[in-house]
Amino acid sequence: MTEFNPKRVLIVGGGSSGWMAAAYLNAVLNAGDRPFAQIALVESPDVPRIGVGEATVPSINHILAAIGIDELEFMRRVDGTYKQSIRYVNWLHNAGEHYHHPFSRYRLEPVDRSADDWLRSDRSIPFAETVSAQPIICELGLAPKTVDQRSTGIPLTYAFHMNALKFADYLSEIATSRGVTRHVDHVVDVERTESGDIAAVKTKGGLRLEAELFIDCTGFAAILMEKTLGVAWVDCSQWLLCDRAITMHVPYEQHYPGYVRPYTTATALSSGWVWEIPLQTKRSLGYVHSSAFIDEEKAEQELRAFEGAHAESLDARTVHFKVGHRAKAWAGNCIAIGLAGSFIEPLESTGLYLSDLATVMLTEHFPYGDDMAPLAYRYNRIMANRFYEILDFINLHYCLTRRSDTEFWREIQKPERMHDRLRAKLDFWSKKPPSAADFEDQWFPGQPDTPLPSGNLPGDHRSPIDAKGLWNHESYEMILYGMDFLDQECNEWFGKHRLKPQLLKNIFQALATAPRVLPEHQAWLQRVLGMRTYPTSQGKAN
Ligand SMILES: Cc1cc2nc3c(=O)[nH]c(=O)nc-3n(C[C@H](O)[C@H](O)[C@H](O)COP(=O)(O)OP(=O)(O)OC[C@H]3O[C@@H](n4cnc5c(N)ncnc54)[C@H](O)[C@@H]3O)c2cc1C
């Protein structure tokens, strides 16, 4: 490597993606004696942050650790609670059924054939409950930790629910206290170099901010990537129909159900689904739906009816979004992170994860010298691969439904709504359950050889390969078998037999221990973080 000076990095946009990038890049690149990046961030006082993004996945723990953030302090600052699972309600038949997608499970050693064994049984116990104690621990409303943070020996991986605006503010405070420069000003113009790269941005307040590397974190506006460089947005709405959310907050002063659930609930409604995210001071709700199937007013009515009479007086907000990604996440000397780069609808909470991955990958591919093209090439492949892998996984949640009660649910089952890659996976998994080997290259029989949208360089004709996807075979199994995949076929193939209780011993043991050592989630929040107590409300207990 050649001699270099610290690179000037300008992040435009101060939502969670902008401040996560600032804090993480600074923590990783400038940790030693010699700083590698001189980081500044400019955020507009005129354009509000999107303010949703309240549920996370466990990878957030890596980001917090790398920045050096204490977990309890973080939870206090962001109104945080624990998330151990997503509970899916009414996705299969709309008959009050549910299944969990928990974050941890036991594995059988040396050979894990849990799914094979379960498929050959009468399947009277939900699959998730045969491989993990977490669904029942969630139903019992328990925290994943003891009050004194002792290990329980029960594997309980967790992520967090949090206030997304407070998270961005907290990261901003950390980053600026460690040397990141913050400008509060609106970017009005962008200067280009002769080669077409970005040279500087100009602000309403008269600043001219130069850098060698620009990070576009301006949300869906994408003022650098789209408006300046003209990098196209690849639309993926064919596979994920939802494009709008009606959101609402239920302060506990107004309605407190008497507990704080240690998981996210995703309940399917007529034209999409509603998230329920419990924080320390309120519950957040959002009806994610397709504008082609329900108008805004009806969607709002449906959300209020779902929540109950106390929702009548609450304010609702509409958020529009689009599902897709930039043809190139890194173009020239500019990288789009956060909503400027890609978005997959909020099911499974992958928005912040994609910003987190983008930031981690940028530190790994950081351009110390001037030749950015090879780094950008790899970076773009990785980001596109991960995007499509997540798209498949979210697509899976919808297309196995057997609901036919509304036009939305009938539409979502049509063959053209299933991505070809997912179809190839499901065809394959009808021959054998998913296993780790399937994720070595994710190339399945019958899979079409689609080009990557990033260009026509050698290798770009190959279908995305993602051996390190966010969702491994264990998560796929939770959704497949939660949604009764192959249920009828298995009855015919295998008959109905009692499940061999291989893992159940561990699970019974965990369930016998858990209520003795793990407090209820709200009790943990009150005792450890000082969450206020609220009187329990009458009426629908959500
Ligand atoms: C309905 C919905 C629900 C979601 N739920 C989840 C979830 O549960 N979990 C999850 O992980 N993710 C979720 N997400 C995604 C999450 O909200 C985003 O990934 C995250 O908030 C990052 O947003 P951002 O920082 O990219 O953009 P924004 O928050 O929109 O920030 C954009 C920034 O750019 C600035 N800006 C814009 N124009 C200019 C300009 N001209 N000059 C200077 N600055 C400018 C703005 O002032 C702002 O600071 C959800 C998204 C939606 C739409």
Ligand as a Chemical Component Dictionary entry (heavy atoms), coordinates in Angstrom:
data_LIG
# 
_chem_comp.id                   LIG 
_chem_comp.type                 NON-POLYMER 
_chem_comp.pdbx_formal_charge   0 
_chem_comp.three_letter_code    LIG 
# 
loop_
_chem_comp_atom.comp_id 
_chem_comp_atom.atom_id 
_chem_comp_atom.alt_atom_id 
_chem_comp_atom.type_symbol 
_chem_comp_atom.charge 
_chem_comp_atom.model_Cartn_x 
_chem_comp_atom.model_Cartn_y 
_chem_comp_atom.model_Cartn_z 
_chem_comp_atom.pdbx_ordinal 
LIG C1  C1  C 0 -42.574 2.596  7.560  1  
LIG C2  C2  C 0 -41.163 2.279  7.914  2  
LIG C3  C3  C 0 -40.887 1.491  9.032  3  
LIG C4  C4  C 0 -39.575 1.157  9.355  4  
LIG N1  N1  N 0 -39.327 0.343  10.412 5  
LIG C5  C5  C 0 -38.073 -0.070 10.652 6  
LIG C6  C6  C 0 -37.779 -0.951 11.722 7  
LIG O1  O1  O 0 -38.645 -1.360 12.495 8  
LIG N2  N2  N 0 -36.500 -1.320 11.899 9  
LIG C7  C7  C 0 -35.496 -0.877 11.098 10 
LIG O2  O2  O 0 -34.353 -1.284 11.289 11 
LIG N3  N3  N 0 -35.738 -0.007 10.103 12 
LIG C8  C8  C 0 -36.984 0.410  9.860  13 
LIG N4  N4  N 0 -37.217 1.302  8.864  14 
LIG C9  C9  C 0 -36.079 1.880  8.147  15 
LIG C10 C10 C 0 -35.481 3.018  8.960  16 
LIG O3  O3  O 0 -36.469 3.985  9.229  17 
LIG C11 C11 C 0 -34.338 3.668  8.209  18 
LIG O4  O4  O 0 -33.486 2.682  7.732  19 
LIG C12 C12 C 0 -33.546 4.567  9.119  20 
LIG O5  O5  O 0 -34.369 5.439  9.809  21 
LIG C13 C13 C 0 -32.514 5.324  8.360  22 
LIG O6  O6  O 0 -33.061 6.426  7.726  23 
LIG P1  P1  P 0 -32.066 7.408  7.008  24 
LIG O7  O7  O 0 -31.087 7.911  7.999  25 
LIG O8  O8  O 0 -31.525 6.739  5.804  26 
LIG O9  O9  O 0 -33.014 8.567  6.473  27 
LIG P2  P2  P 0 -33.763 9.763  7.257  28 
LIG O10 O10 O 0 -34.100 9.427  8.653  29 
LIG O11 O11 O 0 -34.877 10.161 6.346  30 
LIG O12 O12 O 0 -32.693 10.935 7.332  31 
LIG C14 C14 C 0 -32.409 11.746 6.210  32 
LIG C15 C15 C 0 -31.486 12.864 6.659  33 
LIG O13 O13 O 0 -31.055 13.572 5.505  34 
LIG C16 C16 C 0 -31.169 14.968 5.767  35 
LIG N5  N5  N 0 -31.312 15.692 4.503  36 
LIG C17 C17 C 0 -32.235 15.503 3.536  37 
LIG N6  N6  N 0 -32.049 16.425 2.551  38 
LIG C18 C18 C 0 -30.975 17.172 2.923  39 
LIG C19 C19 C 0 -30.287 18.277 2.353  40 
LIG N7  N7  N 0 -30.665 18.807 1.192  41 
LIG N8  N8  N 0 -29.227 18.794 3.015  42 
LIG C20 C20 C 0 -28.816 18.268 4.198  43 
LIG N9  N9  N 0 -29.430 17.210 4.776  44 
LIG C21 C21 C 0 -30.495 16.691 4.149  45 
LIG C22 C22 C 0 -32.391 15.081 6.684  46 
LIG O14 O14 O 0 -32.403 16.310 7.377  47 
LIG C23 C23 C 0 -32.131 13.878 7.605  48 
LIG O15 O15 O 0 -31.223 14.247 8.614  49 
LIG C24 C24 C 0 -38.515 1.659  8.552  50 
LIG C25 C25 C 0 -38.790 2.496  7.465  51 
LIG C26 C26 C 0 -40.097 2.798  7.134  52 
LIG C27 C27 C 0 -40.353 3.659  5.941  53 
# 
loop_
_chem_comp_bond.comp_id 
_chem_comp_bond.atom_id_1 
_chem_comp_bond.atom_id_2 
_chem_comp_bond.value_order 
_chem_comp_bond.pdbx_ordinal 
LIG C1  C2  SING 1  
LIG C2  C3  SING 2  
LIG C2  C26 DOUB 3  
LIG C3  C4  DOUB 4  
LIG C4  N1  SING 5  
LIG C4  C24 SING 6  
LIG N1  C5  DOUB 7  
LIG C5  C6  SING 8  
LIG C5  C8  SING 9  
LIG C6  O1  DOUB 10 
LIG C6  N2  SING 11 
LIG N2  C7  SING 12 
LIG C7  O2  DOUB 13 
LIG C7  N3  SING 14 
LIG N3  C8  DOUB 15 
LIG C8  N4  SING 16 
LIG N4  C9  SING 17 
LIG N4  C24 SING 18 
LIG C9  C10 SING 19 
LIG C10 O3  SING 20 
LIG C10 C11 SING 21 
LIG C11 O4  SING 22 
LIG C11 C12 SING 23 
LIG C12 O5  SING 24 
LIG C12 C13 SING 25 
LIG C13 O6  SING 26 
LIG O6  P1  SING 27 
LIG P1  O7  DOUB 28 
LIG P1  O8  SING 29 
LIG P1  O9  SING 30 
LIG O9  P2  SING 31 
LIG P2  O10 DOUB 32 
LIG P2  O11 SING 33 
LIG P2  O12 SING 34 
LIG O12 C14 SING 35 
LIG C14 C15 SING 36 
LIG C15 O13 SING 37 
LIG C15 C23 SING 38 
LIG O13 C16 SING 39 
LIG C16 N5  SING 40 
LIG C16 C22 SING 41 
LIG N5  C17 SING 42 
LIG N5  C21 SING 43 
LIG C17 N6  DOUB 44 
LIG N6  C18 SING 45 
LIG C18 C19 SING 46 
LIG C18 C21 DOUB 47 
LIG C19 N7  SING 48 
LIG C19 N8  DOUB 49 
LIG N8  C20 SING 50 
LIG C20 N9  DOUB 51 
LIG N9  C21 SING 52 
LIG C22 O14 SING 53 
LIG C22 C23 SING 54 
LIG C23 O15 SING 55 
LIG C24 C25 DOUB 56 
LIG C25 C26 SING 57 
LIG C26 C27 SING 58 
# 
